[in-house]
Amino acid sequence: MEAENAVSWHPVSEPAQHVRFCANAELDICNWLIDADDPQPYCVACRHNRLVPNTGTEQGIDRWRRISQAQRHLFYSLLRWNLPHPDRQQDPEGGLVFDFLEDEVQGNTVVPAMTGHEEGLIAIRAAEADDVTREQARTSMNEPYRTLLGHFRHETGHFIWNKLVRDRGQFNAFRAVFGDERADYGAALQTHYENGPPANWQESFISAYASSHPWEDFAECFAHYLHIVDTLETARSFGVVIDPHRYHDMAAEVDFNPYRAESAEQLVSAWIPLSVAINSIQRSMGQPDSYPFILSPPVVAKLDHIRELIDSA
């Protein structure tokens, strides 16, 4: 890009377009651009933020940088699919808004902030930007995978369910695949935490938590759909190919646009060989598997339902 003045730039490839950096670039939080004449000071991702980590400390700024990086990964996918993402100015009651919450200190006890979703409001525990804190939470909850990006994608899955299923009255198709969401949510979670998942949960669910309630099943599957599609696109960009001459049953080449996949089966056929290769590389480095999940036929059907919802949006 070439600078026109202190705050306005124009891309060399688009001389007529004038852009400026998101206001959060001042703290090296965000590197996205907006139109120079946009009245909003923040980019399309950052303008959804309501509460942010404490910028008066280096720890707060460092946490926000990591959180913002994950948030921009999420919005890349939302924008690629043109999925609805109204903010609270556009939709005061149900627009998408983020609170990055600090833990509370009560006496000598630290009370962790809760990550969750409620009618478009997504809360993310800011402390999970710290590797040690996040790993402690992952271990204590017996989770094979826990990342900031995973939180963003899962909780946004609840928001997307509101917009693409509830608000469009697509209940019958949803229930045929995921089950009846009218089951008592609070009671379902209590049962899950007290008794754990069903013994055969991997036959029908992407994760143990997905088995707790249809809402959580959808959110988990939505997150995994984004994991798979975005990683496949990255592999395609780098020309990654699993050698078909040596591994006939595990050959894979991403020779299609994952964001425009014709079916979940097309995605999974490329994803399984690639994820096996990635996991094997991780093990060679003494690291845990990047993708420690099983994609059973019922899970693939759920992913395909999500693909259909996205396409219809």
C-alpha positions in Angstrom: 0.0 0.0 0.0 1.0 3.6 -0.4 0.3 6.3 2.1 -1.9 9.3 1.1 -1.6 11.0 4.5 -1.0 10.1 8.1 -4.1 8.0 8.4 -5.3 7.1 4.9 -3.8 4.6 2.5 -4.7 3.2 -0.8 -3.7 -0.3 -2.1 -1.5 -0.2 -5.2 -3.8 -2.7 -6.9 -6.9 -0.5 -6.2 -5.7 3.1 -6.4 -9.3 4.4 -6.1 -9.8 2.7 -2.8 -8.8 4.5 0.4 -8.4 2.7 3.7 -7.1 3.2 7.2 -6.1 0.9 10.0 -8.5 -0.3 12.7 -8.2 2.0 15.8 -6.9 -1.0 17.8 -3.8 -1.0 15.6 -2.5 1.7 18.0 -1.8 -1.0 20.6 -0.8 -3.6 18.0 -4.0 -5.4 18.8 -5.4 -5.6 15.3 -4.0 -5.2 11.7 -7.3 -5.2 9.8 -8.3 -2.3 7.5 -11.5 -0.3 7.0 -12.6 2.2 4.4 -11.1 5.6 5.1 -14.6 7.2 5.1 -16.2 4.6 7.4 -17.5 6.5 10.5 -16.7 3.4 12.6 -13.2 3.6 14.1 -12.9 -0.2 14.4 -12.8 -3.0 11.8 -15.6 -5.4 11.2 -14.4 -7.7 13.9 -13.3 -5.3 16.6 -16.5 -3.2 16.4 -18.3 -6.2 18.1 -16.3 -5.8 21.2 -17.9 -4.4 24.4 -15.6 -5.3 27.3 -11.9 -5.8 26.6 -8.9 -6.8 28.8 -7.2 -4.2 30.9 -5.0 -2.1 28.6 -3.3 -0.5 31.5 -1.1 -3.6 32.0 1.3 -5.5 29.7 -0.5 -8.7 30.7 -3.9 -7.2 29.6 -2.5 -6.0 26.3 -0.8 -9.4 25.6 -4.0 -11.2 26.4 -6.0 -9.0 24.1 -3.5 -9.5 21.3 -4.0 -13.3 21.5 -7.7 -13.0 21.8 -8.0 -10.6 18.9 -6.0 -13.0 16.7 -8.4 -15.8 17.4 -11.4 -13.4 16.9 -10.1 -12.4 13.4 -9.8 -16.1 12.4 -13.5 -16.5 13.3 -14.6 -13.4 11.4 -12.6 -14.5 8.3 -14.9 -17.5 8.1 -18.1 -15.5 8.8 -17.2 -13.0 6.1 -16.2 -15.7 3.6 -19.7 -17.3 4.0 -21.5 -13.9 4.4 -23.1 -15.3 7.5 -25.2 -12.8 9.6 -23.2 -10.9 12.2 -25.2 -7.8 13.1 -23.7 -5.8 16.0 -25.7 -4.3 18.9 -26.2 -1.0 16.9 -27.9 -3.0 14.1 -29.7 -5.4 16.4 -29.9 -4.1 20.0 -31.6 -7.2 21.4 -29.7 -10.0 19.7 -26.7 -8.6 17.9 -23.3 -10.2 18.2 -21.2 -8.7 21.0 -18.2 -9.9 22.9 -17.1 -9.4 26.5 -13.6 -10.5 27.4 -13.9 -11.0 31.1 -11.3 -10.8 33.9 -11.3 -13.2 36.8 -12.6 -11.9 40.1 -10.5 -12.0 43.3 -12.6 -12.6 46.5 -10.2 -12.5 49.4 -7.6 -15.1 48.7 -9.7 -16.9 46.1 -9.7 -16.4 42.4 -13.2 -16.8 40.9 -12.8 -17.7 37.2 -14.8 -15.7 34.6 -17.3 -17.9 32.7 -17.1 -18.4 29.0 -20.6 -18.7 27.4 -23.3 -17.3 25.2 -26.6 -15.6 25.9 -28.7 -14.2 23.1 -25.8 -12.9 21.0 -23.6 -11.9 23.9 -20.5 -14.0 24.0 -18.3 -14.0 27.1 -14.7 -15.2 26.8 -12.5 -15.7 29.9 -9.5 -13.4 29.2 -7.2 -15.5 31.4 -7.5 -18.3 28.8 -5.2 -16.3 26.6 -2.5 -17.5 29.1 -1.2 -21.0 28.1 -0.9 -22.2 31.7 -4.4 -21.2 32.7 -5.9 -22.7 29.6 -4.0 -25.9 30.0 -5.1 -26.2 33.6 -8.7 -25.7 32.5 -8.4 -28.3 29.7 -6.9 -30.9 32.1 -9.4 -30.3 34.9 -12.3 -30.7 32.5 -10.8 -33.7 30.7 -10.9 -32.1 27.3 -8.7 -33.3 24.4 -8.8 -29.8 22.8 -9.2 -26.3 24.2 -8.1 -23.1 22.4 -9.2 -19.5 22.2 -10.2 -20.0 18.6 -12.3 -23.1 19.7 -14.1 -21.0 22.2 -14.9 -18.3 19.6 -16.2 -20.8 17.1 -18.2 -22.8 19.6 -19.9 -19.9 21.3 -20.6 -18.2 17.9 -22.2 -21.5 16.9 -25.0 -20.8 19.4 -25.5 -17.3 17.8 -25.6 -18.9 14.4 -28.2 -21.4 15.6 -30.4 -18.4 16.6 -30.0 -16.8 13.3 -30.2 -19.7 10.9 -32.5 -22.2 12.8 -34.6 -20.4 15.4 -35.2 -17.1 13.6 -36.0 -18.9 10.3 -38.2 -21.5 11.8 -36.0 -24.4 10.6 -36.8 -26.6 13.6 -38.0 -29.8 11.9 -34.9 -30.2 9.8 -32.6 -29.4 12.8 -34.4 -31.9 15.1 -34.2 -34.7 12.5 -30.4 -34.5 12.7 -29.6 -33.2 16.2 -32.6 -34.1 18.3 -35.2 -32.0 20.1 -33.7 -28.8 21.6 -36.8 -28.3 23.7 -35.4 -30.8 26.3 -34.6 -28.9 29.5 -31.2 -27.4 28.9 -30.3 -26.8 32.6 -31.3 -30.4 33.6 -29.3 -31.8 30.6 -26.1 -30.0 31.6 -26.5 -31.0 35.2 -26.9 -34.7 34.2 -23.9 -34.4 31.9 -21.7 -33.0 34.7 -22.9 -35.4 37.3 -22.9 -38.6 35.2 -20.7 -37.9 32.2 -21.5 -38.7 28.6 -23.2 -42.0 27.5 -20.8 -44.9 27.1 -21.1 -45.0 23.3 -21.1 -41.2 22.7 -18.4 -41.4 20.0 -20.8 -43.3 17.8 -23.0 -40.2 17.4 -21.2 -37.1 18.7 -18.1 -35.2 17.9 -17.2 -34.7 21.6 -18.4 -35.8 25.0 -19.8 -32.3 25.6 -21.8 -32.4 22.4 -23.8 -35.3 23.9 -25.2 -33.1 26.7 -27.9 -31.3 24.6 -28.8 -30.6 21.0 -27.8 -26.9 21.4 -24.3 -28.0 22.5 -24.2 -30.6 19.8 -24.8 -28.0 17.1 -22.3 -25.5 18.6 -19.6 -28.2 18.7 -20.3 -29.3 15.2 -20.3 -25.7 13.9 -16.9 -25.2 15.6 -15.5 -28.4 14.0 -16.9 -27.4 10.6 -14.9 -24.2 10.8 -11.9 -26.1 12.0 -12.0 -28.5 9.1 -12.8 -25.9 6.4 -10.3 -23.3 7.5 -7.5 -25.9 7.9 -8.2 -27.5 4.5 -8.1 -24.1 2.9 -4.7 -23.5 4.5 -3.5 -26.8 3.3 -4.7 -26.0 -0.2 -2.9 -22.6 -0.2 0.4 -24.4 0.6 -0.2 -27.1 -1.9 -0.2 -29.9 0.8 -0.7 -33.3 -0.7 -0.7 -36.7 1.1 1.2 -38.9 -1.4 -1.3 -41.1 -3.1 1.5 -43.4 -4.4 2.6 -44.5 -1.0 -0.6 -44.4 1.0 -3.4 -45.5 -1.4 -6.0 -45.6 1.4 -5.0 -42.3 2.9 -4.3 -40.1 -0.2 -5.6 -36.5 -0.1 -5.3 -33.4 -2.1 -7.4 -30.4 -1.5 -8.2 -29.6 -5.1 -11.5 -27.8 -4.3 -12.5 -24.7 -2.4 -13.4 -25.9 1.1 -15.6 -22.8 1.6 -17.7 -24.0 -1.4 -17.7 -27.7 -0.6 -20.4 -29.7 -2.3 -20.9 -31.9 0.7 -19.5 -32.7 4.1 -18.3 -36.0 2.6 -16.1 -34.1 0.2 -14.5 -32.3 3.1 -14.1 -35.3 5.3 -12.5 -37.4 2.5 -9.7 -34.8 2.4 -9.7 -34.0 6.1 -9.2 -37.5 7.5 -5.9 -38.2 5.7 -4.7 -34.7 6.3 -5.5 -34.8 10.0 -3.9 -38.2 10.4 -0.7 -36.8 8.8 -0.8 -33.7 11.1 -1.3 -35.8 14.2 1.6 -38.1 13.2 3.8 -35.0 12.7 2.8 -33.8 16.1 3.6 -37.1 17.7 7.0 -37.0 16.1 7.6 -33.7 17.8 6.4 -35.1 21.2 3.3 -33.0 21.0 -0.4 -34.1 21.5 -2.6 -34.7 18.5 -3.9 -31.5 16.8 -7.2 -33.2 16.0 -8.0 -36.0 18.5 -11.6 -36.6 17.3 -13.6 -39.3 15.4 -15.9 -38.4 12.5 -18.6 -41.0 12.6 -21.3 -41.2 10.0 -23.9 -39.5 12.2 -21.4 -36.6 12.9 -20.7 -36.3 9.1 -24.5 -36.0 8.6 -24.6 -33.2 11.2 -21.7 -31.4 9.5 -23.6 -31.7 6.2 -26.7 -30.1 7.8 -24.5 -27.2 8.9 -23.1 -26.9 5.4 -26.7 -26.7 4.0 -27.6 -24.0 6.5 -24.5 -22.0 5.6 -25.3 -22.3 1.9 -28.8 -21.2 2.4 -27.8 -18.2 4.4 
